[in-house]
Amino acid sequence: MRSVEKYTVEDPSEFKIRLLHWAQQFEDVVWLDSNNYSQQYSSYDAVLAVDAFTSIRTDYHGSFDKLKEYQEQTADWIFGYLSYDLKNDVENLVSKNSDSLNFPDLYFFQPKKLLLFKDNLLEMHYLRMVDDEMEEDFKLIHTFPDCVDLSHNEDSPCGKVKISLSITKDVYKDKVKKMLSHIHRGDIYEANFCQEFFAKDSCIDPLQTYYHLNDISKPPFATFFKMGDLFLLSASPERYLRKEGQKIISQPIKGTSKRSDNDSEDKKMIEDLEKDPKERSENVMIVDLVRNDLSRTAIKGSVKVEELCKVYSFKQVHQMISTVVSEISSDTSPVEVLKTTFPMGSMTGAPKISAMQIIEDLEESKRGLYSGAVGYFTPEGDFDFNVVIRSILYNETQNYISYTVGGAITAKSDPDKEYEECLLKAKAMREVLEGL
């Protein structure tokens, strides 16, 4: 079905920049970049999929069944996303909050052209109808710019972006207090509460914005996604779910602290995060939720916690990450594994359904693609998906820019500290958009 050519690339970092510039000519683009972050579960350093041959675009009604049919019939590489609002397909839930981005609830496409990076080796997997363009494309990519200007251009037609808040600090604190009352009453143990930051009647250069955001954070699950006039620019540090053969891997993040330029202070921040009872309890609660979700498709006794509350360091923050794995039988549909674990526990809470109901009631904006997942299926039915956080969403036609941040609310949460954590998580996106 696909022709494959392999090329050695002398300078992968420069070539990747050229490659993403070249990709902008296409209506459908998915770029996934690990930023050379060393991780146990990884197939490629970077992946580029462009130019849809077939696609599926739907709202949440029957979405997972439609995706299962599309994935099985295509039996090829497909790339796309699951929005948070697919929760309404999994459970008896609704999404009533305002939505100014207007992304479809689910979108996947089969790319005509697929490029896979590992070390300095580039594999080009082209559908037969375009495989005569491989050599020409490889040469053409070298003619594109190999550098990025991250300075803010004063002559840009977009001008400065002015960020507005969907809720004030006082309203945020009141809503957290309401969340805490649910916890103290025993309705939930934990819930992820989010707020939107946005700019109306504003525009950005999506590619330059992505480069700037990625340069600040250098995360292992960076994404540039384009679907016509809709863009996702993501600096996500979190994996949602990965399938390798019959093994399923989930790596939820719960627990965040800032970094310091001073080495001894930075080391102390790691130690403090490792010992913080609130952050550890947040993480352990979500690990229990993930174990329960994975058990729904797992072979009995196969769900295991490989790593609990391990602190990893990124450019801007330290994060507490756990790794939970399971084994599934060979006849279990890969889409069924996604359906029975979605949305991811790190972005919902526990118990999951009650948390999602309370979240919907207290949040002001529809989450949409935020706290959903972007990734791909292989022809063999393996998959890898990130969690859409630390991300900027952009509707070019509507001139609407949005980013959302949130945090886990537990019985030990302090509304002022939760608000500070939100601002810490929002810092990179705000810096990129406002040029602070």
Disulfide bonds with the S-S distance in Angstrom:
Cys158-Cys203 2.06
